[in-house]
Amino acid sequence: MVESDAVPKIVARDERRTPQTSGDAVIDEVVASGRDVMRKARVTPADVGAAGCSAPGPLDHMTGVVSQTQNIVGFTNMPIAARVGDGLGVKVFLDRDTCMAAIAESLIGAAKGAKDFVYITVSTGVGGAIVTRGRLVRGASNTAGELGHWPVNFQLDASRDAGDDIPRCKCGSFGCVEAFAAGANLAEQFGAQRAGDVYDAAARGDTRARALVTRAERALANLAVGITNALNPSLIVVGGSITEHQPAHVLDPMRAAIAQRAFRAPAAAVRVVPAALGADVGMHGAVLEARERASGRGDWFL
Ligand SMILES: [Zn+2]
C-alpha cells in the first residue's frame, strides 16, 4: 500500500469518447475501458484493491448514484458504482469529479497542508469543492460545492426569456457562473468550436469576443468575492483547462476583485493559486480516494 501522500504512478491509460446514445452505453464503455486498462497493466480484477470513478454531479458518493447531470445522456438516478463494479469485478468508489480533484490537490497538490480551501475548475464547465477545518463539505444530501451554479447575476424580469445578457444555464437556472464562464458556454455564445477561439478572437480585438471574455472574468470575480466572504478560505485553488491556458483571464480578475471588494480580514487571509495536478487531476483523485476508502481512511472527505 502506497502512502496517502505519494503521487500515484500511472502505469496504463485508456481514453474514449463518451457515447451520446444512452446511459447504458456509457456504462458499457467505461467497463470496456477499465478491462482494457487492466489488460494493458497485466493485472486481473483479483489484483485490484479498488477502483475510483469520477463523474459530473450532482451525485451521492456514499450510495454511488448520480442523480442528474445535464452533460451525459441517460445519467439520471444511475447507480454507477454498482454497475461499473459488477462489470469489472472490482469494488468501485464513485465521487464527483471536483471532489476527487480537491482530494488530490489536498493530498499531493497545491492545497497540501491547507485546512480551509476551495477548489474551483474552470474548464468545459465550472465546478468546485469546499474544504473547511480539514473536512470536505458534503451538505445535507451529499451535493455541496456545486460552485459553478452559484448565481452571480439575476433577471430583472424572471418571466421574460433569458437573453444574451443573462444566459440561461443548462441546469435550468440563470445567472450561474457556469453560464458565463464555462468553456462550452463561451464557445456556444460566440459560435465557435472551442473556448480557445473566443480568447484568441478577443486578443485580436474582436469586440464581441472581448465582451464575452470580460463577462466571464466578472462572473469569476464575483464568485471569488462570494467565496472569500462566505467561507474565509486560506487558498482558492483554481484548475481546469481554461485556467491553465488563460490564467490572466481567470486568476487575475479573481485576485483583483478580492483585493478590491472582499472584506479585509478574509481578503488578507486568502491566496488564489493555480492547481498543481493538471489534466490528470481526476485520475489521481480517483485513485487516491479509492485507496483511502478501501483501506478505511478518508474520514475527512466522506
Ligand atoms: Zn446552473
Boltz pocket constraint, residues with backbone or C-beta under 6 A from the ligand:
constraints:
  - pocket:
      binder: B
      contacts: [[A, 148], [A, 149], [A, 169], [A, 170], [A, 171], [A, 172], [A, 173], [A, 174], [A, 176], [A, 178], [A, 179]]
      max_distance: 6.0
